[in-house]
Amino acid sequence: MKRLTYVRVIVLGLAITTAPVGANSDDRSVTAAASGLFAAGAELGPVALQGLQIATGVFIEADGSASGTFHAMLQGSSLLGPQEITVEGNVTSGSVDADGRATFSGSASLDLGDGAPPLANVAFSVTAGSDDVVLVVDSVTLTARLTADAVTIN
């Protein structure tokens, strides 16, 4: 629960400290503080994943450039026992489809939660809708059904 509160504080902080979307009607924004569940068989490296918590605040310009951050904590287990993987990303590009789904990408640090130093400059992308999120990190595609809180795409 503390971690979900941390995630919400990040999103609230982004909403307060980031400039509003410009006057161009093609500029879009994505905010989220949500949790979800992975389908059986979802894995990243040696970690069998069960759930995730995400937080993001992203502004997407009409030209496809974007700015903002993405944070995800992936909960799972491995031979080491319970394990949390952390993805901390800086968003550099994005778009919003006609169906209202947002896609954004950039570069992230990836902490596998195994005591090793985080990997830097790992490519990631996120496609978010109102009820699911698709995270591609380190060339692995992970789909989660959202179970609590919200993703807002404006």
Backbone bond lengths (Angstrom), bond angles and torsions (degrees), N, CA, C in turn:
res aa  C-N    CA-C-N  psi(-1)  N-CA   C-N-CA  omega(-1)  CA-C   N-CA-C  phi
1 M - - - 1.449 - - 1.526 110.20 -
2 K 1.365 116.76 -36.23 1.454 119.08 178.08 1.520 110.71 -60.79
3 R 1.352 115.76 -38.30 1.455 119.16 -177.85 1.522 111.24 -67.69
4 L 1.329 118.05 -38.79 1.462 120.79 177.93 1.525 109.72 -64.69
5 T 1.315 117.80 -38.40 1.460 121.54 175.87 1.522 109.72 -61.87
6 Y 1.345 116.99 -42.34 1.454 122.10 177.56 1.529 110.05 -58.89
7 V 1.331 116.40 -44.36 1.457 121.74 179.79 1.523 110.02 -61.58
8 R 1.329 117.28 -44.85 1.470 120.39 179.77 1.515 111.68 -63.69
9 V 1.335 117.80 -37.34 1.456 121.32 178.85 1.524 110.01 -64.01
10 I 1.346 117.55 -39.20 1.459 120.64 178.13 1.518 110.11 -59.87
11 V 1.325 116.72 -49.36 1.464 120.65 -178.10 1.518 110.71 -63.98
12 L 1.325 117.81 -43.86 1.455 120.89 178.67 1.518 110.16 -61.26
13 G 1.326 117.32 -42.77 1.455 121.16 178.48 1.517 111.69 -61.44
14 L 1.328 117.02 -41.31 1.462 120.26 177.28 1.514 110.96 -63.82
15 A 1.311 116.63 -41.39 1.463 120.38 -178.98 1.518 111.10 -64.38
16 I 1.315 117.31 -35.35 1.458 121.32 -177.36 1.519 111.66 -80.32
17 T 1.358 117.61 -39.09 1.456 120.18 -171.15 1.512 114.59 -95.88
18 T 1.309 119.05 -10.07 1.456 120.92 -177.99 1.520 109.17 -96.50
19 A 1.320 115.31 142.65 1.466 120.30 -178.65 1.524 110.27 -62.64
20 P 1.317 117.42 149.79 1.462 120.06 178.98 1.520 111.56 -67.03
21 V 1.323 115.07 159.35 1.458 120.64 177.02 1.524 108.71 -59.00
22 G 1.334 115.65 139.41 1.453 121.03 -176.43 1.520 113.10 -64.67
23 A 1.303 115.02 177.43 1.454 120.64 -176.62 1.523 112.33 -71.98
24 N 1.334 117.82 -18.95 1.461 120.92 179.57 1.524 108.79 -64.55
25 S 1.329 117.26 124.47 1.458 120.86 -176.21 1.517 112.16 -69.28
26 D 1.343 118.44 -12.72 1.456 121.43 177.86 1.522 112.24 -83.76
27 D 1.328 118.67 -12.06 1.452 121.83 176.73 1.518 108.55 -73.61
28 R 1.326 117.06 137.97 1.458 121.73 -175.50 1.528 109.60 -129.87
29 S 1.322 116.07 166.08 1.460 120.60 175.74 1.529 109.53 -138.96
30 V 1.324 114.03 152.69 1.460 121.62 176.76 1.521 107.25 -132.95
31 T 1.319 116.44 125.75 1.467 120.94 173.14 1.518 107.63 -128.93
32 A 1.326 114.95 147.49 1.465 118.94 179.60 1.509 110.59 -156.78
33 A 1.300 114.43 144.31 1.464 124.64 166.33 1.522 102.78 -145.30
34 A 1.321 116.19 98.85 1.460 119.32 -170.25 1.517 111.11 -146.76
35 S 1.315 115.31 163.11 1.456 121.58 173.85 1.518 107.93 -130.76
36 G 1.329 115.19 158.74 1.447 119.05 -177.95 1.505 112.22 -159.49
37 L 1.329 114.80 179.31 1.460 122.72 -178.47 1.512 109.89 -124.75
38 F 1.331 115.92 139.43 1.451 122.17 174.33 1.521 109.32 -86.89
39 A 1.321 116.28 152.35 1.463 121.03 172.88 1.528 108.55 -70.89
40 A 1.311 116.22 157.36 1.465 121.03 177.67 1.522 109.23 -56.06
41 G 1.316 116.13 139.59 1.455 121.57 178.48 1.514 115.02 95.27
42 A 1.337 118.83 -5.04 1.464 121.10 178.73 1.531 108.92 -69.64
43 E 1.334 115.90 129.90 1.461 120.96 -178.59 1.515 110.62 -142.22
44 L 1.310 115.32 148.70 1.455 122.45 169.33 1.519 105.72 -133.47
45 G 1.323 116.11 110.85 1.458 120.19 -173.14 1.520 108.57 61.87
46 P 1.327 117.23 -135.95 1.468 120.17 -178.32 1.529 113.78 -85.27
47 V 1.322 117.32 7.69 1.465 121.07 -174.20 1.531 110.37 -100.25
48 A 1.334 115.69 121.89 1.464 121.88 172.53 1.520 106.69 -82.53
49 L 1.322 116.42 119.91 1.460 121.06 -172.53 1.528 111.91 -93.53
50 Q 1.340 115.43 141.27 1.458 121.22 175.81 1.529 112.02 -115.04
51 G 1.318 117.96 -45.04 1.461 120.05 -174.32 1.511 112.69 -144.62
52 L 1.321 115.81 172.79 1.453 121.20 176.76 1.516 110.73 -148.84
53 Q 1.318 114.23 158.91 1.456 123.09 169.85 1.519 105.90 -128.60
54 I 1.321 116.79 133.93 1.458 120.49 -179.64 1.519 110.84 -127.14
55 A 1.317 113.92 153.96 1.464 121.62 171.88 1.513 106.63 -146.55
56 T 1.322 116.05 137.44 1.453 119.45 177.90 1.519 110.68 -154.05
57 G 1.290 114.47 153.31 1.451 123.18 171.15 1.511 106.55 -143.81
58 V 1.332 118.27 110.17 1.460 122.49 -172.60 1.533 109.52 -134.07
59 F 1.318 115.08 136.84 1.457 121.69 170.83 1.510 107.82 -111.65
60 I 1.332 116.95 126.90 1.459 122.90 -177.75 1.521 108.24 -112.63
61 E 1.326 115.29 121.96 1.462 121.28 -179.72 1.524 109.99 -83.00
62 A 1.319 116.38 161.84 1.463 122.27 -179.77 1.528 111.95 -61.14
63 D 1.346 117.78 -28.27 1.466 121.04 -178.81 1.527 113.26 -83.59
64 G 1.352 117.90 2.63 1.460 121.37 179.18 1.517 114.54 93.34
65 S 1.311 116.72 -8.68 1.465 118.25 174.50 1.527 107.96 -75.97
66 A 1.312 116.04 157.84 1.463 119.76 -178.55 1.518 109.23 -150.79
67 S 1.310 115.17 159.93 1.464 120.79 174.64 1.520 107.97 -142.26
68 G 1.320 114.31 148.07 1.451 120.05 179.17 1.510 110.88 147.20
69 T 1.319 114.82 -171.42 1.458 120.25 -178.91 1.519 110.34 -130.35
70 F 1.320 113.94 157.34 1.455 122.20 175.71 1.513 107.28 -133.96
71 H 1.329 115.98 134.40 1.466 121.79 178.64 1.523 107.56 -132.00
72 A 1.326 115.79 130.91 1.464 120.02 175.77 1.524 109.35 -137.77
73 M 1.311 115.16 138.82 1.465 122.18 170.39 1.517 106.64 -116.93
74 L 1.318 115.28 117.55 1.451 122.05 -179.30 1.522 107.80 -101.07
75 Q 1.325 117.20 120.98 1.455 120.98 -178.15 1.517 109.84 -99.95
76 G 1.336 114.85 135.20 1.452 119.32 179.19 1.508 111.02 -164.84
77 S 1.315 114.92 -159.40 1.462 120.08 179.22 1.522 109.51 -147.84
78 S 1.332 114.02 154.62 1.453 121.93 177.71 1.522 107.32 -141.75
79 L 1.301 116.71 -169.45 1.463 119.71 175.75 1.526 111.63 -62.21
80 L 1.341 116.63 -20.24 1.468 121.46 178.07 1.528 111.98 -79.20
81 G 1.326 117.72 -9.78 1.464 122.33 -176.07 1.517 109.42 106.20
82 P 1.346 117.57 -157.29 1.469 120.90 178.40 1.529 110.07 -58.29
83 Q 1.330 116.20 140.49 1.453 120.28 -176.79 1.519 109.69 -145.17
84 E 1.334 116.00 140.78 1.466 122.16 175.84 1.517 108.98 -117.79
85 I 1.308 115.88 128.39 1.458 122.82 176.19 1.524 106.82 -103.54
86 T 1.328 115.81 133.77 1.463 120.31 -179.16 1.523 110.01 -114.73
87 V 1.328 115.34 131.50 1.464 122.54 175.35 1.529 106.60 -117.38
88 E 1.333 116.93 119.26 1.471 122.83 178.25 1.519 107.77 -119.25
89 G 1.339 117.79 106.59 1.452 120.07 -172.78 1.509 114.98 -118.24
90 N 1.328 114.57 150.55 1.460 123.11 170.68 1.518 107.32 -105.75
91 V 1.318 116.00 124.52 1.457 122.21 -174.90 1.528 109.64 -87.68
92 T 1.357 115.96 135.09 1.460 120.41 -179.17 1.527 113.53 -124.20
93 S 1.340 118.07 -18.07 1.458 119.53 178.42 1.520 109.44 -147.89
94 G 1.342 115.24 159.19 1.453 118.07 -179.40 1.514 112.80 -173.45
95 S 1.324 114.47 170.67 1.464 121.30 177.10 1.521 108.55 -158.80
96 V 1.320 115.34 162.57 1.458 122.19 173.54 1.518 106.78 -125.10
97 D 1.332 116.29 122.83 1.467 121.81 -179.08 1.518 110.99 -75.44
98 A 1.321 115.88 165.26 1.460 121.56 178.33 1.521 112.01 -60.37
99 D 1.342 117.44 -28.10 1.474 120.93 179.41 1.529 112.64 -81.18
100 G 1.353 117.20 1.25 1.459 120.64 176.53 1.516 114.91 91.70
101 R 1.329 118.17 -0.13 1.466 121.05 177.41 1.522 109.05 -82.60
102 A 1.329 115.73 138.10 1.457 121.28 179.51 1.522 109.61 -104.97
103 T 1.326 115.17 140.83 1.456 121.47 174.15 1.517 107.63 -126.39
104 F 1.331 116.21 132.80 1.454 120.16 175.92 1.515 109.05 -144.65
105 S 1.336 115.20 158.59 1.462 119.54 -175.98 1.511 110.34 -150.30
106 G 1.338 113.73 169.93 1.449 120.16 179.33 1.507 110.66 173.73
107 S 1.315 114.85 -147.88 1.457 122.87 -176.83 1.524 108.89 -122.89
108 A 1.335 115.92 140.14 1.466 119.70 -174.19 1.518 112.02 -135.05
109 S 1.324 114.48 162.79 1.458 119.99 164.13 1.527 105.89 -96.60
110 L 1.326 115.66 143.43 1.455 121.99 -176.77 1.518 108.38 -126.28
111 D 1.336 115.90 110.93 1.462 122.17 178.08 1.523 107.41 -104.24
112 L 1.323 116.30 111.75 1.462 121.11 -176.99 1.524 113.26 -75.59
113 G 1.325 117.39 -2.63 1.466 120.50 175.39 1.517 113.86 71.59
114 D 1.330 116.12 20.97 1.463 120.01 -177.99 1.520 113.19 -108.47
115 G 1.339 117.08 8.90 1.457 121.01 -179.98 1.516 113.48 94.90
116 A 1.328 117.86 -13.80 1.465 121.33 177.63 1.529 108.90 -78.48
117 P 1.338 117.62 155.52 1.468 119.39 177.13 1.534 110.73 -60.63
118 P 1.328 117.13 148.65 1.475 120.17 177.61 1.522 111.12 -61.72
119 L 1.325 115.40 148.20 1.462 121.49 173.31 1.523 107.66 -81.82
120 A 1.315 117.16 137.10 1.467 121.30 -178.04 1.523 110.26 -102.75
121 N 1.324 115.49 156.96 1.469 123.14 173.80 1.525 113.54 55.13
122 V 1.314 115.93 45.02 1.456 121.81 176.65 1.526 107.51 -90.12
123 A 1.334 116.99 127.22 1.464 120.78 178.76 1.526 109.62 -67.51
124 F 1.330 115.76 139.63 1.461 120.64 176.20 1.520 108.88 -143.11
125 S 1.326 115.07 157.22 1.460 120.73 170.00 1.522 108.04 -145.63
126 V 1.313 114.78 154.03 1.457 122.09 -179.13 1.520 107.71 -133.90
127 T 1.323 116.46 133.45 1.450 121.97 168.83 1.518 106.18 -118.78
128 A 1.317 116.32 120.70 1.464 120.98 -173.55 1.518 110.98 -122.80
129 G 1.310 114.20 137.87 1.453 122.35 172.51 1.512 108.40 -126.59
130 S 1.294 116.62 -168.85 1.461 119.67 -177.90 1.518 113.06 -74.96
131 D 1.340 117.86 -21.55 1.459 118.68 -176.19 1.520 115.12 -128.81
132 D 1.332 117.84 0.78 1.456 119.05 176.97 1.518 110.51 -153.07
133 V 1.336 114.11 165.61 1.446 121.33 178.48 1.529 107.50 -140.05
134 V 1.332 115.97 137.04 1.461 121.30 175.08 1.523 106.64 -115.82
135 L 1.324 116.10 117.22 1.453 123.16 -179.97 1.520 107.95 -110.22
136 V 1.324 116.17 125.14 1.459 121.18 172.92 1.520 105.88 -111.50
137 V 1.331 115.56 117.31 1.464 120.69 -179.66 1.521 107.95 -137.46
138 D 1.326 115.04 132.01 1.461 120.81 -179.87 1.531 110.25 54.02
139 S 1.339 116.57 40.73 1.473 125.18 179.10 1.526 114.66 65.83
140 V 1.319 117.90 15.70 1.468 122.33 177.89 1.524 108.06 -110.25
141 T 1.333 116.77 127.82 1.463 121.95 179.80 1.518 109.79 -95.43
142 L 1.335 116.07 125.03 1.465 123.22 -178.39 1.527 108.67 -125.73
143 T 1.323 116.39 125.01 1.464 121.17 179.53 1.516 109.12 -113.21
144 A 1.327 115.79 131.09 1.466 120.93 179.30 1.520 110.07 -127.93
145 R 1.317 115.48 140.37 1.459 121.83 173.50 1.524 107.28 -88.05
146 L 1.320 117.27 126.90 1.456 120.71 -179.04 1.526 109.72 -75.00
147 T 1.331 115.68 138.80 1.457 120.87 -176.57 1.515 113.07 -120.43
148 A 1.319 117.88 -17.43 1.468 119.32 -177.92 1.518 109.99 -152.83
149 D 1.316 115.19 153.21 1.449 124.66 177.00 1.527 110.68 70.51
150 A 1.326 118.69 -149.54 1.456 116.71 -167.72 1.514 114.10 -153.15
151 V 1.337 113.60 155.06 1.458 123.64 167.20 1.518 105.23 -116.35
152 T 1.331 116.81 127.74 1.455 121.09 179.55 1.513 108.82 -117.66
153 I 1.325 116.39 125.86 1.453 122.54 179.52 1.526 107.10 -120.00
154 N 1.326 115.86 118.11 1.476 121.81 -179.77 1.507 110.28 -116.32
